[in-house]
Amino acid sequence: MGATEMARTKAPATGGAEATLKRIDYIEEEAENIQFAIWANRPIGARRMLRELSKEVDEAEGQIMDLYRALSSLERSLEELEQMSEGDRNAWDLTMLGLQHLRE
């Protein structure tokens, strides 16, 4: 079982997380296609595909970092919410913004 399958079985993906998993699946498929192109002795096609995949990986890295920052912010907000009084809605607003970002 690969990392993406494990991630899907642990928690259902929504929003940005789902888009990231789809992008990772696409990257894995394209990597296999590059392997097949190399095995079929098509180095020029493999090189072109590798360049395109490299761009996709760079974009995925940015997307993953955005998710990481959103989750870190959400974690901090939840910790603050546990320590605050019922009347303090500032942490709640930050938590809602973090969840909204994850859904996008």
Distance bins in CASP14 RR format, pairs under 12 A and 6 or more apart:
PFRMAT RR
TARGET T0000
AUTHOR 0000-0000-0000
RMODE 2
METHOD distances of the structure
MODEL  1
1 7 0 0 0 0 0 1 0 0 0 0 0
1 8 0 0 0 0 1 0 0 0 0 0 0
1 9 1 0 0 1 0 0 0 0 0 0 0
1 10 0 0 0 0 0 1 0 0 0 0 0
2 8 0 0 0 0 1 0 0 0 0 0 0
2 9 0 0 0 0 0 1 0 0 0 0 0
2 21 0 0 0 0 0 1 0 0 0 0 0
2 24 0 0 0 0 0 1 0 0 0 0 0
2 25 0 0 0 0 0 1 0 0 0 0 0
2 28 0 0 0 0 1 0 0 0 0 0 0
3 9 0 0 0 0 0 1 0 0 0 0 0
3 10 0 0 0 0 0 1 0 0 0 0 0
3 20 0 0 0 0 0 1 0 0 0 0 0
3 21 0 0 0 0 1 0 0 0 0 0 0
3 24 0 0 0 0 1 0 0 0 0 0 0
3 25 0 0 0 0 0 1 0 0 0 0 0
3 27 0 0 0 0 0 1 0 0 0 0 0
3 28 0 0 0 0 1 0 0 0 0 0 0
4 10 0 0 0 0 0 1 0 0 0 0 0
4 13 0 0 0 0 1 0 0 0 0 0 0
4 17 0 0 0 0 0 1 0 0 0 0 0
4 18 0 0 0 0 0 1 0 0 0 0 0
4 20 0 0 0 0 1 0 0 0 0 0 0
4 21 1 0 1 0 0 0 0 0 0 0 0
4 22 0 0 0 0 1 0 0 0 0 0 0
4 23 0 0 0 0 0 1 0 0 0 0 0
4 24 1 0 1 0 0 0 0 0 0 0 0
4 25 1 0 0 1 0 0 0 0 0 0 0
4 26 0 0 0 0 0 1 0 0 0 0 0
4 27 0 0 0 0 1 0 0 0 0 0 0
4 28 1 0 0 1 0 0 0 0 0 0 0
4 29 0 0 0 0 0 1 0 0 0 0 0
4 60 0 0 0 0 0 1 0 0 0 0 0
5 13 0 0 0 0 0 1 0 0 0 0 0
5 21 0 0 0 0 1 0 0 0 0 0 0
5 24 0 0 0 0 0 1 0 0 0 0 0
5 25 0 0 0 0 1 0 0 0 0 0 0
5 28 0 0 0 0 0 1 0 0 0 0 0
6 21 0 0 0 0 0 1 0 0 0 0 0
6 24 0 0 0 0 0 1 0 0 0 0 0
7 13 1 0 0 1 0 0 0 0 0 0 0
7 17 0 0 0 0 1 0 0 0 0 0 0
7 18 0 0 0 0 0 1 0 0 0 0 0
7 20 0 0 0 0 1 0 0 0 0 0 0
7 21 1 0 0 1 0 0 0 0 0 0 0
7 22 0 0 0 0 0 1 0 0 0 0 0
7 24 0 0 0 0 1 0 0 0 0 0 0
7 25 0 0 0 0 0 1 0 0 0 0 0
7 64 0 0 0 0 0 1 0 0 0 0 0
7 67 0 0 0 0 0 1 0 0 0 0 0
8 14 0 0 0 0 0 1 0 0 0 0 0
8 17 0 0 0 0 1 0 0 0 0 0 0
8 18 0 0 0 0 1 0 0 0 0 0 0
8 20 0 0 0 0 0 1 0 0 0 0 0
8 21 1 0 0 1 0 0 0 0 0 0 0
8 22 0 0 0 0 0 1 0 0 0 0 0
8 24 0 0 0 0 0 1 0 0 0 0 0
8 25 0 0 0 0 1 0 0 0 0 0 0
9 21 0 0 0 0 0 1 0 0 0 0 0
10 17 0 0 0 0 0 1 0 0 0 0 0
10 21 0 0 0 0 0 1 0 0 0 0 0
11 17 0 0 0 0 1 0 0 0 0 0 0
11 18 0 0 0 0 0 1 0 0 0 0 0
11 21 0 0 0 0 0 1 0 0 0 0 0
11 71 0 0 0 0 0 1 0 0 0 0 0
11 102 0 0 0 0 0 1 0 0 0 0 0
12 18 0 0 0 0 1 0 0 0 0 0 0
12 21 0 0 0 0 0 1 0 0 0 0 0
13 19 0 0 0 0 1 0 0 0 0 0 0
13 20 1 0 0 1 0 0 0 0 0 0 0
13 21 1 0 1 0 0 0 0 0 0 0 0
13 22 0 0 0 0 1 0 0 0 0 0 0
13 23 0 0 0 0 0 1 0 0 0 0 0
13 24 0 0 0 0 0 1 0 0 0 0 0
13 25 0 0 0 0 0 1 0 0 0 0 0
13 67 0 0 0 0 0 1 0 0 0 0 0
13 102 0 0 0 0 1 0 0 0 0 0 0
13 103 0 0 0 0 0 1 0 0 0 0 0
14 20 0 0 0 0 0 1 0 0 0 0 0
14 21 0 0 0 0 0 1 0 0 0 0 0
14 67 0 0 0 0 0 1 0 0 0 0 0
14 99 0 0 0 0 1 0 0 0 0 0 0
14 100 0 0 0 0 0 1 0 0 0 0 0
14 101 0 0 0 0 0 1 0 0 0 0 0
14 102 1 0 0 1 0 0 0 0 0 0 0
14 103 1 0 0 1 0 0 0 0 0 0 0
14 104 0 0 0 0 0 1 0 0 0 0 0
15 21 0 0 0 0 1 0 0 0 0 0 0
15 22 0 0 0 0 0 1 0 0 0 0 0
15 63 0 0 0 0 0 1 0 0 0 0 0
15 66 0 0 0 0 0 1 0 0 0 0 0
15 67 0 0 0 0 1 0 0 0 0 0 0
15 70 0 0 0 0 0 1 0 0 0 0 0
15 98 0 0 0 0 0 1 0 0 0 0 0
15 99 0 0 0 0 0 1 0 0 0 0 0
15 100 0 0 0 0 0 1 0 0 0 0 0
15 101 0 0 0 0 1 0 0 0 0 0 0
15 102 1 0 0 1 0 0 0 0 0 0 0
15 103 1 0 1 0 0 0 0 0 0 0 0
15 104 1 0 0 1 0 0 0 0 0 0 0
16 22 0 0 0 0 1 0 0 0 0 0 0
16 23 0 0 0 0 1 0 0 0 0 0 0
16 24 0 0 0 0 0 1 0 0 0 0 0
16 60 0 0 0 0 0 1 0 0 0 0 0
16 62 0 0 0 0 0 1 0 0 0 0 0
16 63 1 0 0 1 0 0 0 0 0 0 0
16 64 0 0 0 0 0 1 0 0 0 0 0
16 66 0 0 0 0 1 0 0 0 0 0 0
16 67 1 0 0 1 0 0 0 0 0 0 0
16 68 0 0 0 0 0 1 0 0 0 0 0
16 70 0 0 0 0 1 0 0 0 0 0 0
16 71 0 0 0 0 0 1 0 0 0 0 0
16 98 0 0 0 0 0 1 0 0 0 0 0
16 99 0 0 0 0 0 1 0 0 0 0 0
16 100 0 0 0 0 0 1 0 0 0 0 0
16 101 0 0 0 0 1 0 0 0 0 0 0
16 102 1 0 1 0 0 0 0 0 0 0 0
16 103 1 0 0 1 0 0 0 0 0 0 0
16 104 1 0 0 1 0 0 0 0 0 0 0
17 23 0 0 0 0 0 1 0 0 0 0 0
17 24 0 0 0 0 0 1 0 0 0 0 0
17 63 0 0 0 0 1 0 0 0 0 0 0
17 64 0 0 0 0 1 0 0 0 0 0 0
17 66 0 0 0 0 0 1 0 0 0 0 0
17 67 1 0 0 1 0 0 0 0 0 0 0
17 68 0 0 0 0 0 1 0 0 0 0 0
17 70 0 0 0 0 1 0 0 0 0 0 0
17 71 0 0 0 0 1 0 0 0 0 0 0
17 74 0 0 0 0 0 1 0 0 0 0 0
17 99 0 0 0 0 0 1 0 0 0 0 0
17 101 0 0 0 0 0 1 0 0 0 0 0
17 102 1 0 0 1 0 0 0 0 0 0 0
17 103 0 0 0 0 1 0 0 0 0 0 0
17 104 0 0 0 0 0 1 0 0 0 0 0
18 24 0 0 0 0 0 1 0 0 0 0 0
18 25 0 0 0 0 0 1 0 0 0 0 0
18 63 0 0 0 0 0 1 0 0 0 0 0
18 67 0 0 0 0 0 1 0 0 0 0 0
18 102 0 0 0 0 1 0 0 0 0 0 0
18 103 0 0 0 0 1 0 0 0 0 0 0
18 104 0 0 0 0 0 1 0 0 0 0 0
19 25 0 0 0 0 0 1 0 0 0 0 0
19 26 0 0 0 0 0 1 0 0 0 0 0
19 59 0 0 0 0 0 1 0 0 0 0 0
19 60 0 0 0 0 1 0 0 0 0 0 0
19 63 1 0 0 1 0 0 0 0 0 0 0
19 64 0 0 0 0 0 1 0 0 0 0 0
19 66 0 0 0 0 0 1 0 0 0 0 0
19 67 0 0 0 0 1 0 0 0 0 0 0
19 102 0 0 0 0 0 1 0 0 0 0 0
19 103 0 0 0 0 0 1 0 0 0 0 0
19 104 0 0 0 0 1 0 0 0 0 0 0
20 26 0 0 0 0 0 1 0 0 0 0 0
20 27 0 0 0 0 0 1 0 0 0 0 0
20 59 0 0 0 0 0 1 0 0 0 0 0
20 60 1 0 0 1 0 0 0 0 0 0 0
20 61 0 0 0 0 0 1 0 0 0 0 0
20 62 0 0 0 0 1 0 0 0 0 0 0
20 63 1 0 1 0 0 0 0 0 0 0 0
20 64 1 0 0 1 0 0 0 0 0 0 0
20 65 0 0 0 0 0 1 0 0 0 0 0
20 66 0 0 0 0 1 0 0 0 0 0 0
20 67 1 0 0 1 0 0 0 0 0 0 0
20 68 0 0 0 0 0 1 0 0 0 0 0
20 70 0 0 0 0 0 1 0 0 0 0 0
20 71 0 0 0 0 0 1 0 0 0 0 0
20 102 0 0 0 0 0 1 0 0 0 0 0
20 104 0 0 0 0 0 1 0 0 0 0 0
21 27 0 0 0 0 0 1 0 0 0 0 0
21 28 0 0 0 0 0 1 0 0 0 0 0
21 60 0 0 0 0 0 1 0 0 0 0 0
21 63 0 0 0 0 0 1 0 0 0 0 0
21 64 0 0 0 0 0 1 0 0 0 0 0
21 67 0 0 0 0 0 1 0 0 0 0 0
22 28 0 0 0 0 0 1 0 0 0 0 0
22 29 0 0 0 0 0 1 0 0 0 0 0
22 56 0 0 0 0 0 1 0 0 0 0 0
22 60 0 0 0 0 0 1 0 0 0 0 0
22 63 0 0 0 0 0 1 0 0 0 0 0
23 29 0 0 0 0 0 1 0 0 0 0 0
23 30 0 0 0 0 0 1 0 0 0 0 0
23 53 0 0 0 0 0 1 0 0 0 0 0
23 55 0 0 0 0 0 1 0 0 0 0 0
23 56 1 0 0 1 0 0 0 0 0 0 0
23 57 0 0 0 0 1 0 0 0 0 0 0
23 58 0 0 0 0 0 1 0 0 0 0 0
23 59 1 0 0 1 0 0 0 0 0 0 0
23 60 1 0 1 0 0 0 0 0 0 0 0
23 61 0 0 0 0 0 1 0 0 0 0 0
23 62 0 0 0 0 0 1 0 0 0 0 0
23 63 1 0 0 1 0 0 0 0 0 0 0
23 64 0 0 0 0 1 0 0 0 0 0 0
23 67 0 0 0 0 0 1 0 0 0 0 0
24 30 0 0 0 0 0 1 0 0 0 0 0
24 31 0 0 0 0 0 1 0 0 0 0 0
24 56 0 0 0 0 0 1 0 0 0 0 0
24 57 0 0 0 0 1 0 0 0 0 0 0
24 59 0 0 0 0 0 1 0 0 0 0 0
24 60 1 0 0 1 0 0 0 0 0 0 0
24 61 0 0 0 0 0 1 0 0 0 0 0
24 63 0 0 0 0 1 0 0 0 0 0 0
24 64 0 0 0 0 1 0 0 0 0 0 0
24 67 0 0 0 0 0 1 0 0 0 0 0
25 31 0 0 0 0 0 1 0 0 0 0 0
25 32 0 0 0 0 0 1 0 0 0 0 0
25 56 0 0 0 0 0 1 0 0 0 0 0
25 60 0 0 0 0 0 1 0 0 0 0 0
26 32 0 0 0 0 0 1 0 0 0 0 0
26 33 0 0 0 0 0 1 0 0 0 0 0
26 52 0 0 0 0 0 1 0 0 0 0 0
26 53 0 0 0 0 1 0 0 0 0 0 0
26 56 1 0 0 1 0 0 0 0 0 0 0
26 57 0 0 0 0 0 1 0 0 0 0 0
26 59 0 0 0 0 0 1 0 0 0 0 0
26 60 0 0 0 0 1 0 0 0 0 0 0
26 63 0 0 0 0 0 1 0 0 0 0 0
27 33 0 0 0 0 0 1 0 0 0 0 0
27 34 0 0 0 0 0 1 0 0 0 0 0
27 49 0 0 0 0 0 1 0 0 0 0 0
27 50 0 0 0 0 0 1 0 0 0 0 0
27 52 0 0 0 0 0 1 0 0 0 0 0
27 53 1 0 0 1 0 0 0 0 0 0 0
27 54 0 0 0 0 0 1 0 0 0 0 0
27 55 0 0 0 0 0 1 0 0 0 0 0
27 56 1 0 1 0 0 0 0 0 0 0 0
27 57 1 0 0 1 0 0 0 0 0 0 0
27 58 0 0 0 0 0 1 0 0 0 0 0
27 59 0 0 0 0 1 0 0 0 0 0 0
27 60 1 0 0 1 0 0 0 0 0 0 0
27 61 0 0 0 0 0 1 0 0 0 0 0
27 63 0 0 0 0 0 1 0 0 0 0 0
27 64 0 0 0 0 0 1 0 0 0 0 0
28 34 0 0 0 0 0 1 0 0 0 0 0
28 35 0 0 0 0 0 1 0 0 0 0 0
28 53 0 0 0 0 0 1 0 0 0 0 0
28 56 0 0 0 0 0 1 0 0 0 0 0
28 57 0 0 0 0 0 1 0 0 0 0 0
28 60 0 0 0 0 0 1 0 0 0 0 0
29 35 0 0 0 0 0 1 0 0 0 0 0
29 36 0 0 0 0 0 1 0 0 0 0 0
29 49 0 0 0 0 0 1 0 0 0 0 0
29 53 0 0 0 0 1 0 0 0 0 0 0
29 56 0 0 0 0 0 1 0 0 0 0 0
30 36 0 0 0 0 0 1 0 0 0 0 0
30 37 0 0 0 0 0 1 0 0 0 0 0
30 46 0 0 0 0 0 1 0 0 0 0 0
30 48 0 0 0 0 0 1 0 0 0 0 0
30 49 1 0 0 1 0 0 0 0 0 0 0
30 50 0 0 0 0 1 0 0 0 0 0 0
30 51 0 0 0 0 0 1 0 0 0 0 0
30 52 1 0 0 1 0 0 0 0 0 0 0
30 53 1 0 1 0 0 0 0 0 0 0 0
30 54 0 0 0 0 0 1 0 0 0 0 0
30 55 0 0 0 0 0 1 0 0 0 0 0
30 56 1 0 0 1 0 0 0 0 0 0 0
30 57 0 0 0 0 1 0 0 0 0 0 0
30 60 0 0 0 0 0 1 0 0 0 0 0
31 37 0 0 0 0 0 1 0 0 0 0 0
31 38 0 0 0 0 0 1 0 0 0 0 0
31 46 0 0 0 0 0 1 0 0 0 0 0
31 49 0 0 0 0 1 0 0 0 0 0 0
31 50 0 0 0 0 1 0 0 0 0 0 0
31 52 0 0 0 0 0 1 0 0 0 0 0
31 53 1 0 0 1 0 0 0 0 0 0 0
31 54 0 0 0 0 0 1 0 0 0 0 0
31 56 0 0 0 0 0 1 0 0 0 0 0
31 57 0 0 0 0 1 0 0 0 0 0 0
32 38 0 0 0 0 0 1 0 0 0 0 0
32 39 0 0 0 0 0 1 0 0 0 0 0
32 46 0 0 0 0 0 1 0 0 0 0 0
32 49 0 0 0 0 0 1 0 0 0 0 0
32 53 0 0 0 0 0 1 0 0 0 0 0
33 39 0 0 0 0 0 1 0 0 0 0 0
33 40 0 0 0 0 0 1 0 0 0 0 0
33 42 0 0 0 0 0 1 0 0 0 0 0
33 45 0 0 0 0 1 0 0 0 0 0 0
33 46 0 0 0 0 1 0 0 0 0 0 0
33 48 0 0 0 0 0 1 0 0 0 0 0
33 49 1 0 0 1 0 0 0 0 0 0 0
33 50 0 0 0 0 0 1 0 0 0 0 0
33 52 0 0 0 0 0 1 0 0 0 0 0
33 53 0 0 0 0 1 0 0 0 0 0 0
34 40 0 0 0 0 0 1 0 0 0 0 0
34 42 0 0 0 0 1 0 0 0 0 0 0
34 43 0 0 0 0 0 1 0 0 0 0 0
34 45 0 0 0 0 1 0 0 0 0 0 0
34 46 1 0 1 0 0 0 0 0 0 0 0
34 47 0 0 0 0 1 0 0 0 0 0 0
34 48 0 0 0 0 1 0 0 0 0 0 0
34 49 1 0 1 0 0 0 0 0 0 0 0
34 50 1 0 1 0 0 0 0 0 0 0 0
34 51 0 0 0 0 0 1 0 0 0 0 0
34 52 0 0 0 0 1 0 0 0 0 0 0
34 53 1 0 0 1 0 0 0 0 0 0 0
34 54 0 0 0 0 0 1 0 0 0 0 0
34 56 0 0 0 0 0 1 0 0 0 0 0
34 57 0 0 0 0 0 1 0 0 0 0 0
35 42 0 0 0 0 0 1 0 0 0 0 0
35 46 0 0 0 0 1 0 0 0 0 0 0
35 49 0 0 0 0 0 1 0 0 0 0 0
35 50 0 0 0 0 0 1 0 0 0 0 0
35 53 0 0 0 0 0 1 0 0 0 0 0
36 42 0 0 0 0 1 0 0 0 0 0 0
36 45 0 0 0 0 0 1 0 0 0 0 0
36 46 0 0 0 0 1 0 0 0 0 0 0
36 49 0 0 0 0 1 0 0 0 0 0 0
37 43 1 0 0 1 0 0 0 0 0 0 0
37 44 0 0 0 0 1 0 0 0 0 0 0
37 45 1 0 1 0 0 0 0 0 0 0 0
37 46 1 1 0 0 0 0 0 0 0 0 0
37 47 0 0 0 0 1 0 0 0 0 0 0
37 48 0 0 0 0 1 0 0 0 0 0 0
37 49 1 0 0 1 0 0 0 0 0 0 0
37 50 0 0 0 0 1 0 0 0 0 0 0
37 52 0 0 0 0 0 1 0 0 0 0 0
37 53 0 0 0 0 0 1 0 0 0 0 0
38 44 0 0 0 0 0 1 0 0 0 0 0
38 45 0 0 0 0 1 0 0 0 0 0 0
38 46 1 0 1 0 0 0 0 0 0 0 0
38 47 0 0 0 0 1 0 0 0 0 0 0
38 49 0 0 0 0 1 0 0 0 0 0 0
38 50 0 0 0 0 1 0 0 0 0 0 0
39 46 0 0 0 0 1 0 0 0 0 0 0
40 46 0 0 0 0 1 0 0 0 0 0 0
40 49 0 0 0 0 0 1 0 0 0 0 0
42 48 0 0 0 0 1 0 0 0 0 0 0
42 49 0 0 0 0 1 0 0 0 0 0 0
42 50 0 0 0 0 0 1 0 0 0 0 0
43 49 0 0 0 0 0 1 0 0 0 0 0
43 50 0 0 0 0 1 0 0 0 0 0 0
44 50 0 0 0 0 0 1 0 0 0 0 0
44 51 0 0 0 0 0 1 0 0 0 0 0
45 51 0 0 0 0 1 0 0 0 0 0 0
45 52 0 0 0 0 0 1 0 0 0 0 0
45 53 0 0 0 0 0 1 0 0 0 0 0
46 52 0 0 0 0 0 1 0 0 0 0 0
46 53 0 0 0 0 0 1 0 0 0 0 0
47 53 0 0 0 0 0 1 0 0 0 0 0
47 54 0 0 0 0 0 1 0 0 0 0 0
48 54 0 0 0 0 0 1 0 0 0 0 0
48 55 0 0 0 0 0 1 0 0 0 0 0
49 55 0 0 0 0 0 1 0 0 0 0 0
49 56 0 0 0 0 0 1 0 0 0 0 0
50 56 0 0 0 0 0 1 0 0 0 0 0
50 57 0 0 0 0 0 1 0 0 0 0 0
51 57 0 0 0 0 0 1 0 0 0 0 0
51 58 0 0 0 0 0 1 0 0 0 0 0
52 58 0 0 0 0 0 1 0 0 0 0 0
52 59 0 0 0 0 0 1 0 0 0 0 0
53 59 0 0 0 0 0 1 0 0 0 0 0
53 60 0 0 0 0 0 1 0 0 0 0 0
54 60 0 0 0 0 0 1 0 0 0 0 0
54 61 0 0 0 0 0 1 0 0 0 0 0
55 61 0 0 0 0 0 1 0 0 0 0 0
55 62 0 0 0 0 0 1 0 0 0 0 0
56 62 0 0 0 0 0 1 0 0 0 0 0
56 63 0 0 0 0 0 1 0 0 0 0 0
57 63 0 0 0 0 0 1 0 0 0 0 0
57 64 0 0 0 0 0 1 0 0 0 0 0
58 64 0 0 0 0 0 1 0 0 0 0 0
58 65 0 0 0 0 0 1 0 0 0 0 0
59 65 0 0 0 0 0 1 0 0 0 0 0
59 66 0 0 0 0 0 1 0 0 0 0 0
60 66 0 0 0 0 0 1 0 0 0 0 0
60 67 0 0 0 0 0 1 0 0 0 0 0
61 67 0 0 0 0 0 1 0 0 0 0 0
61 68 0 0 0 0 0 1 0 0 0 0 0
62 68 0 0 0 0 1 0 0 0 0 0 0
62 69 0 0 0 0 1 0 0 0 0 0 0
62 70 0 0 0 0 0 1 0 0 0 0 0
63 69 0 0 0 0 0 1 0 0 0 0 0
63 70 0 0 0 0 0 1 0 0 0 0 0
63 101 0 0 0 0 0 1 0 0 0 0 0
63 102 0 0 0 0 0 1 0 0 0 0 0
63 104 0 0 0 0 0 1 0 0 0 0 0
64 70 0 0 0 0 0 1 0 0 0 0 0
64 71 0 0 0 0 0 1 0 0 0 0 0
65 71 0 0 0 0 0 1 0 0 0 0 0
65 72 0 0 0 0 0 1 0 0 0 0 0
66 72 0 0 0 0 0 1 0 0 0 0 0
66 73 0 0 0 0 0 1 0 0 0 0 0
66 98 0 0 0 0 0 1 0 0 0 0 0
66 101 1 0 0 1 0 0 0 0 0 0 0
66 102 0 0 0 0 1 0 0 0 0 0 0
66 104 0 0 0 0 1 0 0 0 0 0 0
67 73 0 0 0 0 0 1 0 0 0 0 0
67 74 0 0 0 0 0 1 0 0 0 0 0
67 98 0 0 0 0 0 1 0 0 0 0 0
67 101 0 0 0 0 1 0 0 0 0 0 0
67 102 1 0 0 1 0 0 0 0 0 0 0
67 103 0 0 0 0 0 1 0 0 0 0 0
67 104 0 0 0 0 0 1 0 0 0 0 0
68 74 0 0 0 0 0 1 0 0 0 0 0
68 75 0 0 0 0 0 1 0 0 0 0 0
68 101 0 0 0 0 0 1 0 0 0 0 0
68 102 0 0 0 0 0 1 0 0 0 0 0
69 75 0 0 0 0 0 1 0 0 0 0 0
69 76 0 0 0 0 0 1 0 0 0 0 0
69 98 0 0 0 0 1 0 0 0 0 0 0
69 101 0 0 0 0 1 0 0 0 0 0 0
69 102 0 0 0 0 0 1 0 0 0 0 0
70 76 0 0 0 0 0 1 0 0 0 0 0
70 77 0 0 0 0 0 1 0 0 0 0 0
70 94 0 0 0 0 0 1 0 0 0 0 0
70 95 0 0 0 0 0 1 0 0 0 0 0
70 97 0 0 0 0 1 0 0 0 0 0 0
70 98 1 0 1 0 0 0 0 0 0 0 0
70 99 0 0 0 0 1 0 0 0 0 0 0
70 100 0 0 0 0 1 0 0 0 0 0 0
70 101 1 0 1 0 0 0 0 0 0 0 0
70 102 1 0 1 0 0 0 0 0 0 0 0
70 103 0 0 0 0 0 1 0 0 0 0 0
70 104 0 0 0 0 1 0 0 0 0 0 0
71 77 0 0 0 0 0 1 0 0 0 0 0
71 78 0 0 0 0 0 1 0 0 0 0 0
71 95 0 0 0 0 0 1 0 0 0 0 0
71 98 0 0 0 0 1 0 0 0 0 0 0
71 99 0 0 0 0 0 1 0 0 0 0 0
71 101 0 0 0 0 1 0 0 0 0 0 0
71 102 1 0 0 1 0 0 0 0 0 0 0
72 78 0 0 0 0 0 1 0 0 0 0 0
72 79 0 0 0 0 0 1 0 0 0 0 0
72 94 0 0 0 0 0 1 0 0 0 0 0
72 98 0 0 0 0 0 1 0 0 0 0 0
72 101 0 0 0 0 0 1 0 0 0 0 0
72 102 0 0 0 0 0 1 0 0 0 0 0
73 79 0 0 0 0 0 1 0 0 0 0 0
73 80 0 0 0 0 0 1 0 0 0 0 0
73 91 0 0 0 0 0 1 0 0 0 0 0
73 94 1 0 0 1 0 0 0 0 0 0 0
73 95 0 0 0 0 1 0 0 0 0 0 0
73 96 0 0 0 0 0 1 0 0 0 0 0
73 97 0 0 0 0 1 0 0 0 0 0 0
73 98 1 0 0 1 0 0 0 0 0 0 0
73 99 0 0 0 0 0 1 0 0 0 0 0
73 100 0 0 0 0 0 1 0 0 0 0 0
73 101 0 0 0 0 1 0 0 0 0 0 0
73 102 0 0 0 0 0 1 0 0 0 0 0
74 80 0 0 0 0 0 1 0 0 0 0 0
74 81 0 0 0 0 0 1 0 0 0 0 0
74 91 0 0 0 0 0 1 0 0 0 0 0
74 92 0 0 0 0 0 1 0 0 0 0 0
74 94 0 0 0 0 1 0 0 0 0 0 0
74 95 1 0 0 1 0 0 0 0 0 0 0
74 96 0 0 0 0 1 0 0 0 0 0 0
74 97 0 0 0 0 1 0 0 0 0 0 0
74 98 1 0 1 0 0 0 0 0 0 0 0
74 99 1 0 0 1 0 0 0 0 0 0 0
74 100 0 0 0 0 0 1 0 0 0 0 0
74 101 0 0 0 0 1 0 0 0 0 0 0
74 102 1 0 0 1 0 0 0 0 0 0 0
74 103 0 0 0 0 0 1 0 0 0 0 0
75 81 0 0 0 0 0 1 0 0 0 0 0
75 82 0 0 0 0 0 1 0 0 0 0 0
75 91 0 0 0 0 0 1 0 0 0 0 0
75 94 0 0 0 0 0 1 0 0 0 0 0
75 95 0 0 0 0 1 0 0 0 0 0 0
75 98 0 0 0 0 0 1 0 0 0 0 0
75 102 0 0 0 0 0 1 0 0 0 0 0
76 82 0 0 0 0 0 1 0 0 0 0 0
76 83 0 0 0 0 0 1 0 0 0 0 0
76 91 0 0 0 0 1 0 0 0 0 0 0
76 94 0 0 0 0 1 0 0 0 0 0 0
76 95 0 0 0 0 1 0 0 0 0 0 0
76 98 0 0 0 0 0 1 0 0 0 0 0
77 83 0 0 0 0 0 1 0 0 0 0 0
77 84 0 0 0 0 0 1 0 0 0 0 0
77 88 0 0 0 0 0 1 0 0 0 0 0
77 89 0 0 0 0 0 1 0 0 0 0 0
77 90 0 0 0 0 1 0 0 0 0 0 0
77 91 1 0 1 0 0 0 0 0 0 0 0
77 92 0 0 0 0 1 0 0 0 0 0 0
77 93 0 0 0 0 1 0 0 0 0 0 0
77 94 1 0 1 0 0 0 0 0 0 0 0
77 95 1 0 1 0 0 0 0 0 0 0 0
77 96 0 0 0 0 1 0 0 0 0 0 0
77 97 0 0 0 0 1 0 0 0 0 0 0
77 98 1 0 0 1 0 0 0 0 0 0 0
77 99 0 0 0 0 1 0 0 0 0 0 0
77 101 0 0 0 0 0 1 0 0 0 0 0
78 84 0 0 0 0 0 1 0 0 0 0 0
78 91 1 0 0 1 0 0 0 0 0 0 0
78 92 0 0 0 0 1 0 0 0 0 0 0
78 94 0 0 0 0 1 0 0 0 0 0 0
78 95 1 0 0 1 0 0 0 0 0 0 0
78 96 0 0 0 0 0 1 0 0 0 0 0
78 98 0 0 0 0 0 1 0 0 0 0 0
78 99 0 0 0 0 0 1 0 0 0 0 0
79 91 0 0 0 0 1 0 0 0 0 0 0
79 94 0 0 0 0 0 1 0 0 0 0 0
79 95 0 0 0 0 0 1 0 0 0 0 0
80 88 0 0 0 0 1 0 0 0 0 0 0
80 89 0 0 0 0 0 1 0 0 0 0 0
80 90 0 0 0 0 1 0 0 0 0 0 0
80 91 1 0 1 0 0 0 0 0 0 0 0
80 92 0 0 0 0 1 0 0 0 0 0 0
80 93 0 0 0 0 0 1 0 0 0 0 0
80 94 1 0 0 1 0 0 0 0 0 0 0
80 95 0 0 0 0 1 0 0 0 0 0 0
81 87 0 0 0 0 0 1 0 0 0 0 0
81 88 0 0 0 0 1 0 0 0 0 0 0
81 89 0 0 0 0 1 0 0 0 0 0 0
81 90 0 0 0 0 1 0 0 0 0 0 0
81 91 1 0 1 0 0 0 0 0 0 0 0
81 92 1 0 0 1 0 0 0 0 0 0 0
81 93 0 0 0 0 0 1 0 0 0 0 0
81 94 0 0 0 0 1 0 0 0 0 0 0
81 95 1 0 0 1 0 0 0 0 0 0 0
81 96 0 0 0 0 0 1 0 0 0 0 0
82 88 0 0 0 0 0 1 0 0 0 0 0
82 91 0 0 0 0 1 0 0 0 0 0 0
82 92 0 0 0 0 0 1 0 0 0 0 0
82 95 0 0 0 0 0 1 0 0 0 0 0
83 90 0 0 0 0 0 1 0 0 0 0 0
83 91 0 0 0 0 1 0 0 0 0 0 0
84 90 1 0 0 1 0 0 0 0 0 0 0
84 91 1 0 1 0 0 0 0 0 0 0 0
84 92 0 0 0 0 1 0 0 0 0 0 0
84 93 0 0 0 0 0 1 0 0 0 0 0
84 94 0 0 0 0 0 1 0 0 0 0 0
84 95 0 0 0 0 0 1 0 0 0 0 0
85 91 0 0 0 0 0 1 0 0 0 0 0
85 92 0 0 0 0 0 1 0 0 0 0 0
86 92 0 0 0 0 0 1 0 0 0 0 0
88 94 0 0 0 0 0 1 0 0 0 0 0
88 95 0 0 0 0 0 1 0 0 0 0 0
89 95 0 0 0 0 1 0 0 0 0 0 0
89 96 0 0 0 0 1 0 0 0 0 0 0
90 96 0 0 0 0 0 1 0 0 0 0 0
90 97 0 0 0 0 0 1 0 0 0 0 0
91 97 0 0 0 0 0 1 0 0 0 0 0
91 98 0 0 0 0 0 1 0 0 0 0 0
92 98 0 0 0 0 0 1 0 0 0 0 0
92 99 0 0 0 0 0 1 0 0 0 0 0
93 99 0 0 0 0 0 1 0 0 0 0 0
93 100 0 0 0 0 0 1 0 0 0 0 0
94 100 0 0 0 0 0 1 0 0 0 0 0
94 101 0 0 0 0 0 1 0 0 0 0 0
95 101 0 0 0 0 0 1 0 0 0 0 0
95 102 0 0 0 0 0 1 0 0 0 0 0
96 102 0 0 0 0 0 1 0 0 0 0 0
96 103 0 0 0 0 0 1 0 0 0 0 0
97 103 0 0 0 0 0 1 0 0 0 0 0
97 104 0 0 0 0 0 1 0 0 0 0 0
98 104 0 0 0 0 1 0 0 0 0 0 0
END
